[in-house]
């Protein structure tokens, strides 16, 4: 148009517009009417002239209009135009794979053919479509004796099967995995799509400016404000204390707890929110000086992400806040990708290398490490009145512990204490002691420390549920007090024998996050960092990242049900405890899960589950990338034989449409850990070109990728 439509420039014409419009009113009808400018349903309460004025002068909110149509029950969307311009946005806005999205015309195809095909597509998607009205003469009886050749009958309906007997819980009923950082595939830059990136500086220093310069220098990106961005990168505040107690205070003393106002920086086009931390992850086993506050901020960021289902919340960890140009460029490439947990580290040759966090499962558990007589000489358990602490105490007593000290703020129920010592010679003490109080802990250590603890089991901790808007520094400090500062004080104040074994009870919440559990996730992530610090000092310390325990009581009932919907299942205490008494080389994740649900959860968080290598020294069966891609493409197109796919043919010619393209992206992300943009898949790319776009260009990498998942046991 040659006038400034949808702007305030036309405001002065409002009176003239009202005068020229006919005297009409909106009336309620059987069909809902949604205005694209209003982004809402138009009812009889809407003034006729007001509607046309808003349509002429206001910004079009197509996204809200689509959402309003869905609220009205719409599941079929038809763009009436000579050539489609809204189909791609519709595919992104309509988060329902069962929805039907078609156009009416295309400049390169005959209008009658295309419109007929799309009308048929809409009709066939409607199970109640009156086909009899479309058949001349109505539905006629079928041909006598038809078909004239024998047909192969295939029964497609499931039949009821008896419930399988529930097998007794064993160690194989749970999954034990570790975080595994793998070199990331080099991103493809040949798709031609531009990525709009906003850098939100939540810290001081030059890091934000260097990243902004890198975005501007990238031919596939442009710098925009947050409300216009596809990707928002938030620079985490410079909280660099290595002492965990000081790190907790750093976060707790900030009014914003170190996190941005997400609602204010997420615009209508935003698909990903990244938090850029510095030295917040232990990518290599020999990584030193992991910064606890940076790890905690990342854990909180992941947890807040569950409140924003339309965006992916990712973390990108930097080697330092002082990045050079190649590292900044690698950061920009990572921001454009599909993974959500990444890190950049030096490659040893002066350049950067990008890593993606995956999970590797122990296929065969390491050797068991039961509690021997030396370990059971003087057992100290924090959180001694809790379910997990008492279960460990019972196990130690039953296996001949000489002394067990149960430390808790409120003491242990005398009846439970009596049960522990029935027909046993173990000396059990349960003093009231706040392990976050140095003076109180020193008094308890002087009275009960003896020759030093031979086994320290740290189960103390609490969990609170807070949404981002409600989260305060006091919440973070309260949740971190016993779990993080408490263990730090125990290691500093309580006497420990030279061979003392420390088991620190952490949680998978620290690794994956949890809805409303930002503070709890932060406390567990900082506990993981503290465990690594204690190991670096020569102590035998392992952080056990637990899933759900049956009857543990740490998580409230409502949140427990929400967590179980993600796929986690409560472990039997005996099974969980048995899995903790193993010689681990790294901090394990120990959980029971519904495999299918958990995989869906991991994929929803853009966590690759196909790149990890089993930690038993073996390797998963490897398949060439071409075979993996053809297999996933055949599954998407419902082809029985991947060998029928001609790699020289474009995906469009093979039958890929916008909805199938979304399905293919998900499949590729699961199978090879990366994918290609929808615009590239629908832009005429051939199968061979897709394979090349996914193939890593690093000469040190092979062109074969693992095609099996992490093998989670149900």
Buried (B, 14 or more C-beta within 10 A) or exposed (E): EEEEEBEEEBEEEBEEBBEEEEEEEBEEEEEBEBBBBBBBBBEEEBEBBEBBBBBBBBEBBBBBBBBBBBEEEBBEBBBEEEEBEBBBBBBBBBEEEEBBBBBBBBEEEEEEEBBEEBBEBBEEBEEEEEEEEEEEEEEEEEEEEEEEEEEEEEEEEEEEEEEEEEEEBEEEBBBBBBBBBBBBBBBBBEBEEEBBBBBBBBBEEEBBEBBBBBBEEBEBBBBBEBBEBBBBBBBBBBBBBBBBBBBBBBBBEBEBBBBBEBEEBBBEBBBBBBBBBBBBBBBEEEBEEBBBBBBBBBBBBBBBBBBBEEBBBBBBBBBEBEBEEBBBBBBBBBBBBBBBBBBBBEBEEEEBBBBBBBBBBBBEBBEEBEBEEEBBBBBBBBBBBBBBBBBBBBBBBEBEBBBBBBBBBEBBEEEBBEEBEEEBEBBBBBBEBBBBBEEBBBEBBEEBBBEBBBBBBBBBBBBBBBEBEEBBBEBBBBBBBBBBBBBBBBBEBBBBBEEBBBBBBBBBBBBBBBBBBBBBBBBBBBBBBBBBBBBEEEBBBBBBBBBBBBEBEBBEEEBBEBBBEBBBBBBBBEBBBBBBBBEBEBBBBBBBBBBEBBBEBBBEBBBBBBBBBBBEEEEBEBBBBBBBBBBBBBBBBEBEEBEEBEBEEBBBEBEBBBBBBBBBBBBBBBBBBBBBBBEBBBBEBBBBBBBBBBBBEEEEEEEEBBBBBBBBEE
